[in-house]
Amino acid sequence: MTSPLIRAQQAAAEADAALAELFQTQYAAMHRLAVLLGADDAEDIVAEAFYQLYRRWKKLRGADKAVPYLRSVVCNLTRMRLRHLQVVRKHTTPETAPEPGTSAEAEALLHDDQRALVAALKELPSRQREALVLRHWLGLREAEIAEAMGISPGAVKSHTSRGMAALTRVLEERR
Amino acid sequence: MRSTEDRLRETLGALAAGIEAAPPAYKRARAEWRRRERRRRLVLAVLVAIVFALADLIGLWALNQTRDHDPIIFDDRSRIHQTEPATGVIPP
């Protein structure tokens, strides 16, 4: 029979091991997700997301809920950051205004068409952009996207179709 | 002719592949989380202590403002000196 103290230590060690594994396996994916969503400080956002996961680890309904929770935090923090940048841009001169996430090194490897598509993606409202990235980069289902974005599956469908229509329009205008 | 969805998928894949994202050392990250958590709890404890101390001080000040022998919690003296209303009903 084990004492409550030993059981608590074992639970803490298990949680630490699970967090360490998640950190190693999910850090890069979350960083890429933040950049694709338009974050200019993706590293800070991912660090904050992992800290939130560390804080709420005991409240998670299971270890399999950790990755959806991380995705949801990254989406929320990126949306907040983009809103903050919009406010800053409104109150500063165009020369000094910060640009939203421009992964210049990553974009350098793209073709012209792809660059145009990325530029069009950046112009979309943040909800539409999130829905498109989660659907077409991560390949998530509507229910999973709804969970990550904190909206209903119907709203996900609406954001995805509107975003896709806007991108199609931009690509057709380029031809 | 490829659809917009295919092109978007390909573009996002290419863009993501170009992003370098090596995770920092886990031990350092965990030490930072623990430091932040300690600080958060300390700030919370200080705030609770401040609110508690303020409530105490306000209570003591309120008690100090009253005259001696004045009831503070429940004052029923007004009813003692009040005459009974004339209802016309005579008790048996």
Interface residues (C-beta under 8 A of the other chain):
Chain A: D16 L19 A20 F23 Q24 Y27 A28 H31 R32 V35 L36 A42 A47 F50 Y51 Y54 R55 S103 E105 A106 E107 A108 L109 L110 D113 Q114 L117 V118 L121 L132 V133 H136 W137 M164 L167 T168 L171
Chain B: T4 E5 R7 L8 R9 E10 T11 L12 G13 A14 L15 A16 A17 G18 I19 E20 A21 A22 P23 P24 Y26 A29 R30 E32 W33 R36 E37
